[in-house]
Amino acid sequence: MTAPALSRPQLYAIVFIEGFCSLGAEVLALRQLVPHLGSSIIVTAPTIGLFLLALALGYHTGAKVERDYLAAVSRNFLWSAVICGVGLAGVSVDGLFAGMPSPWLAYLVFMAAVLCPLAWLLGQTVPILTNLMQHARAGESSGYALYYSTLGSFLGSVTLSLGVMQWLGVSAAVSVCAALLVVGYGLVSARSGRTALTAAALLALIGVGHLWLRPGIDTAYASYSVVPVQLDGAVHPRAFKSNNSIASLIDESTPPHYARYVSHIRRVLLEDFGFRDRPILVLGAGGFTLSHRETENRYTYVDIDPAIRAIAEQHFLGEAARGEFIVDDARRFVARTDRRFDAAVVDVYSSHTSIPGHLVTREFWQSTRRVLTADGVLIANLILDGQLATPYARNLLATIESVYGRCAVEVLHRRQPLSNVVVVCHARSEVQPTSVYVDERNAADLDLARSR
């Protein structure tokens, strides 16, 4: 069978699909990496850079193609559909990171085997197809090709992230991207039963991989699931997992068992501070267990994912979550709100150990202080090494205390490599200079007398 003769609109449609799926794949790759590596700049910057490098190499390769133009594009779209549909599937990415000894090694394998080959294959499309645009000047054909490719890139990034991911989930977005590549493959391939059978098989593979194999719930911000766990003394305990890490625990006991750090924070609020009928801000909703069956205080949750409350209520709590729910970025909320709270609980994670970078800076902690009343308290749940010896642990704690002064720091799981560390700070505290006691000039007794 001979390759089909393509009209000018068909050529531009193929270029549009290439742009849509190439940048769409980059957005999807960044989203699939969040549960395993977080969303910090040290993840996003190399990913974008390597993607652009592979795209540039694709341009270079496509420029060298001298014949069989449609066959080359057909082959590239076919392999791109396979790589996108299989390699970007949640079950594939999760399996890759679970099977590697290091998450960064898994990242390199993912980039080398999935995202970069995909960018390289699709990058060849524009230079190859401009050879078929004989009806226009070289500048006109390349200009229009780049126009439709870039237009596709814009629409791919926007519609997949703000549309499909929001309403149907990440798996659906990957399916849309892979299915469009199958459509592109059909447009440039010879009309034959083999082409139709290959396209049908690919669409079936995409459907199986994204609609059946991966359990759980995907949104644009996180992947959620509820799984049974082992918990001593608990009755039918279950965990609410966000991005493959346990965010909350609950069971059917009366009263219920919760995650240790949640029980600790509840005890600090209710027993240590004796809060009653107080407004309490919670940044990062998790499974909404901090306020679960807690009728003494008024809770306001802030989370960037608009779907998390309904998911937690339906699949985890089995009842309505107590408290007000506001959909917003945590930093934006504390920087802009006029409301004041007697306590602010910070529990914001994009993966098991990764707090978004803009939520660890001094400016963020200053904003949390401004939303507190004069006698308000900050309570932060951090996941750090049990000895607080790593540079990240030392510097994060120093950053918080640069705003609040001395804070109480409690390590809850000292025998584990990583532990919940609960930090309690007071809005009325001030940052004070310190000095070291030495034998030559020991002012300890004087300081003790001044402190009474």
Secondary structure as UniProt FT lines:
FT   HELIX           8..37
FT   HELIX           41..63
FT   HELIX           69..82
FT   HELIX           83..87
FT   HELIX           90..99
FT   HELIX           103..110
FT   HELIX           111..115
FT   HELIX           116..123
FT   HELIX           125..129
FT   HELIX           130..132
FT   TURN            134..135
FT   HELIX           138..158
FT   HELIX           159..164
FT   HELIX           165..167
FT   HELIX           170..188
FT   HELIX           193..211
FT   STRAND          217..218
FT   STRAND          223..228
FT   TURN            232..233
FT   STRAND          238..242
FT   TURN            243..244
FT   STRAND          245..250
FT   HELIX           260..267
FT   HELIX           268..272
FT   STRAND          279..283
FT   TURN            286..287
FT   TURN            290..293
FT   STRAND          298..303
FT   TURN            306..307
FT   HELIX           308..312
FT   HELIX           313..317
FT   STRAND          324..327
FT   HELIX           330..336
FT   STRAND          341..346
FT   HELIX           357..359
FT   HELIX           362..370
FT   STRAND          372..385
FT   TURN            386..387
FT   HELIX           391..404
FT   STRAND          408..411
FT   TURN            414..415
FT   STRAND          418..426
FT   TURN            427..428
FT   HELIX           444..451
//
